[in-house]
Amino acid sequence: MFIEEEQILAQIENAKNILIIPQDQNDLDSLASALALSLILEKLERKSTIISRPISERAKLKFNFLPELNTIENNFNQEKLKN
């Protein structure tokens, strides 16, 4: 295993909450990757929050097949990350 991978895994293991920020809120790959990472972290029993600029109505209709799309937040809530 690469040293970088070990460092990432150590950070995940030590984290209480993980903030995920997709690169582009209207890009399928960005949103799907963020949601997939969130599901992986859930399986590892880690809390995560996905935050992004508002997703356009057109993108919401286009990407509505993505599980948990409605869990992506538009406002940074620092209090939620503390819990």
N, C-alpha and C positions, 0 to 999 in steps of 0.2 A: 504494500500500500504506500502511496506517496505521502510525503510529510504534510503537504497541503491538505490532503483528504483527512489525515489524522487530526490536524488542527481544526478543521471544520467540524468533524464529528465530536471533538472535545468541546467545542463552543456550543454545539447543539445540546450535548449532554448536560452542560452547566447552565443553560439558559432556562429562565422561568417563562418568558414570553418572547416570541420571535416576530419581528415586524417584516412583512413581505411587501415590497413595492414593485409592481410590474413596470416595465419600461414604457409601455404605451397602453393606455386604457381602452383604446379602440382596436387593438390588434389581437387576433385570435391566439396566436402563439404566446404572447405575453400573458394574457389572462389565463389560458389553459395551464401554462407552466406554473403560474402563481397558485392556482387552485390545486394542481397536482402536488406541489410542494407542501401546501397546507394540509392536504390529506395524508401525506407521508408523515408529517410532523405529528398529526393526530394519532396515527398508528404507533408512533414512538412516545405517545403520552406527553407531548409538548404542546403548549398553547401557542397559537399564532394568530396574527391579525393581518389581513390584506387591506392595504389602503391605496387609493388611487384617485386621480382626478375623476369627476363624474363621467360615467360611461354614457355615450350618446344613446338616444332612444333607438336609432337605427342599429347600432351595435348590439344593444340589448335584445332586439328582435332577432337579429342575425345569429347571436350566440346563446340564445335561450336554452339550447340543449346542454350547455355546460352545467354540471352539477354544482350547486352552491354558488352560482353566479351572484345571487342576491345577498351573499354574505360579505361581498367586497364593500368596504366602507369608504366614504368620501371625506370624512372629517377625522383629523388626528385627535384621538382622545387619550392623552397621556395617562389619565387615571386608569383606563381599562388595561393598559400595559403593566401597571403596577400589581394588579390582582393575579 
